[in-house]
Amino acid sequence: MGKLDDIKEQIDDLKIEEIRELRSFLRREMTIRKHNQKPSEETPIITLVIQGSQSFHEPGKPSSYVYKLIKGNYEKTVKSPKLKEETANRALITGIIDAVQRITLTKAHIRVISKGSWGYTKMIRNSKSPNSDLLNQLAELLISRNFTIEGVLDQEAVNQHLQ
């Protein structure tokens, strides 16, 4: 019992914040394992084609996103209002969060197709970035909804679906 007592004592010494960080790390580790596996045949695959943009010649440099959710024959296109003081990448991540919130399934694999990198790898690794707050919010949402996600860079597909 010596080792167990030592471990219990170490756990008791951890601060609440450290426990939260450990839980978050463990959830992310489980999410990474899910992402390294192909979705099962029963898991619906939803395609999210998305683009974020920023208008540099307008006052305040507003940004926006547009996306299309696709599942089988179903397609839904959503355009955001102008977002103030946000970059194109932050608009894109905000759009992904909006799209995930609209999905009514209890389990899904989301294939995000975009023109450029939006922080998918940083989200999985819990790396620091200027968009960590949004990426953490997205990760928590995915975990709570039992969704997995993958990022695909495909400019042609984005142009085809959103132009």
C-alpha positions as CSV (number, residue, x, y, z in Angstrom):
1,M,0.0,0.0,0.0
2,G,3.0,2.3,0.2
3,K,2.9,3.4,-3.4
4,L,-0.8,4.0,-3.3
5,D,-0.5,6.1,-0.1
6,D,2.3,8.1,-1.8
7,I,0.1,8.7,-4.9
8,K,-2.9,9.7,-2.8
9,E,-0.8,12.1,-0.9
10,Q,0.6,13.6,-4.1
11,I,-3.0,14.0,-5.4
12,D,-4.1,15.6,-2.2
13,D,-1.3,18.1,-2.6
14,L,-2.4,19.2,-6.1
15,K,-4.2,22.4,-6.4
16,I,-7.6,22.5,-7.9
17,E,-6.2,24.3,-11.0
18,E,-3.6,21.5,-11.5
19,I,-6.3,18.9,-11.4
20,R,-8.3,20.8,-14.0
21,E,-5.2,21.0,-16.2
22,L,-4.6,17.3,-15.7
23,R,-8.2,16.5,-16.6
24,S,-8.0,18.7,-19.7
25,F,-4.7,17.0,-20.7
26,L,-6.3,13.5,-20.3
27,R,-9.4,14.5,-22.3
28,R,-7.1,15.8,-25.1
29,E,-5.0,12.6,-25.0
30,M,-8.2,10.6,-25.5
31,T,-9.3,13.0,-28.3
32,I,-5.9,12.5,-30.0
33,R,-6.3,8.8,-29.9
34,K,-9.8,9.1,-31.4
35,H,-8.4,11.3,-34.2
36,N,-5.7,8.8,-35.0
37,Q,-8.4,6.2,-35.7
38,K,-10.7,6.1,-38.7
39,P,-14.4,6.7,-37.8
40,S,-16.4,3.6,-37.5
41,E,-18.9,2.7,-40.1
42,E,-21.7,3.6,-37.7
43,T,-20.3,7.1,-37.2
44,P,-21.9,9.7,-39.5
45,I,-19.4,11.8,-41.4
46,I,-20.3,15.4,-41.9
47,T,-18.3,17.6,-44.2
48,L,-17.8,21.2,-43.2
49,V,-16.4,23.4,-46.0
50,I,-15.4,26.8,-44.5
51,Q,-13.7,30.0,-45.2
52,G,-12.8,33.0,-43.0
53,S,-12.0,36.4,-44.4
54,Q,-11.1,39.9,-43.2
55,S,-11.9,43.2,-44.9
56,F,-8.7,45.3,-44.5
57,H,-10.2,48.4,-46.3
58,E,-13.2,48.8,-44.1
59,P,-13.0,50.7,-40.8
60,G,-12.3,48.3,-37.9
61,K,-11.1,45.6,-40.4
62,P,-14.1,43.4,-39.8
63,S,-14.0,39.6,-40.5
64,S,-16.6,37.1,-41.4
65,Y,-17.0,33.4,-42.2
66,V,-19.1,31.4,-44.6
67,Y,-19.5,27.6,-44.4
68,K,-21.5,24.8,-45.9
69,L,-22.4,21.7,-43.8
70,I,-22.8,18.6,-46.0
71,K,-24.2,15.2,-45.0
72,G,-25.4,13.0,-47.8
73,N,-27.9,15.1,-49.9
74,Y,-28.4,17.6,-47.1
75,E,-26.5,20.9,-47.5
76,K,-26.8,24.1,-45.4
77,T,-24.9,27.3,-46.1
78,V,-24.4,29.8,-43.3
79,K,-22.8,33.3,-43.6
80,S,-21.8,35.2,-40.5
81,P,-22.5,38.9,-39.8
82,K,-19.4,41.1,-39.7
83,L,-17.2,40.3,-36.6
84,K,-15.4,43.3,-35.2
85,E,-11.7,43.1,-34.2
86,E,-11.2,39.5,-35.3
87,T,-8.7,38.0,-37.7
88,A,-9.7,35.8,-40.6
89,N,-8.5,32.8,-38.7
90,R,-10.5,33.7,-35.6
91,A,-13.5,34.1,-37.8
92,L,-12.9,30.7,-39.3
93,I,-12.6,29.0,-35.9
94,T,-15.7,30.8,-34.7
95,G,-17.5,29.5,-37.8
96,I,-16.4,25.9,-37.0
97,I,-17.7,26.3,-33.4
98,D,-21.0,27.7,-34.8
99,A,-21.3,24.7,-37.3
100,V,-20.5,22.1,-34.6
101,Q,-23.2,23.7,-32.4
102,R,-25.8,23.3,-35.2
103,I,-25.2,19.6,-35.6
104,T,-28.0,17.7,-33.9
105,L,-26.5,14.2,-34.0
106,T,-25.2,12.6,-30.8
107,K,-22.1,11.3,-32.5
108,A,-20.3,12.4,-35.6
109,H,-17.0,12.7,-37.4
110,I,-16.5,16.2,-38.9
111,R,-14.2,16.7,-41.9
112,V,-13.3,20.4,-42.0
113,I,-12.2,21.5,-45.4
114,S,-10.5,24.9,-45.6
115,K,-8.1,26.8,-47.7
116,G,-5.4,27.2,-45.0
117,S,-4.3,26.1,-41.6
118,W,-6.6,27.1,-38.8
119,G,-4.9,25.6,-35.7
120,Y,-6.1,22.0,-35.9
121,T,-2.8,20.6,-34.8
122,K,-2.3,23.2,-32.1
123,M,-5.8,22.3,-30.8
124,I,-5.0,18.6,-30.6
125,R,-1.6,19.2,-28.9
126,N,-3.0,22.0,-26.7
127,S,-0.2,24.3,-27.9
128,K,-0.3,28.0,-27.2
129,S,-1.3,30.2,-30.0
130,P,-3.1,33.6,-30.4
131,N,-6.3,31.6,-31.0
132,S,-5.9,29.2,-28.0
133,D,-9.1,30.5,-26.3
134,L,-11.2,29.6,-29.4
135,L,-9.4,26.3,-30.0
136,N,-9.9,25.3,-26.4
137,Q,-13.6,26.2,-26.7
138,L,-13.8,24.1,-29.8
139,A,-12.0,21.1,-28.2
140,E,-14.3,21.2,-25.2
141,L,-17.3,21.3,-27.5
142,L,-16.1,18.4,-29.5
143,I,-15.4,16.3,-26.4
144,S,-18.7,17.1,-24.8
145,R,-20.6,16.2,-28.0
146,N,-18.6,13.0,-28.7
147,F,-17.5,14.3,-32.0
148,T,-14.2,13.7,-33.8
149,I,-12.7,16.1,-36.3
150,E,-10.1,16.2,-39.0
151,G,-8.6,19.1,-41.0
152,V,-8.2,18.9,-44.7
153,L,-6.6,21.7,-46.8
154,D,-8.3,21.8,-50.2
155,Q,-8.6,25.2,-51.9
156,E,-10.4,23.8,-54.9
157,A,-13.1,22.3,-52.8
158,V,-13.6,25.5,-50.9
159,N,-13.8,27.5,-54.1
160,Q,-16.3,25.0,-55.6
161,H,-18.7,25.0,-52.7
162,L,-18.4,28.6,-51.4
163,Q,-17.9,30.8,-54.5
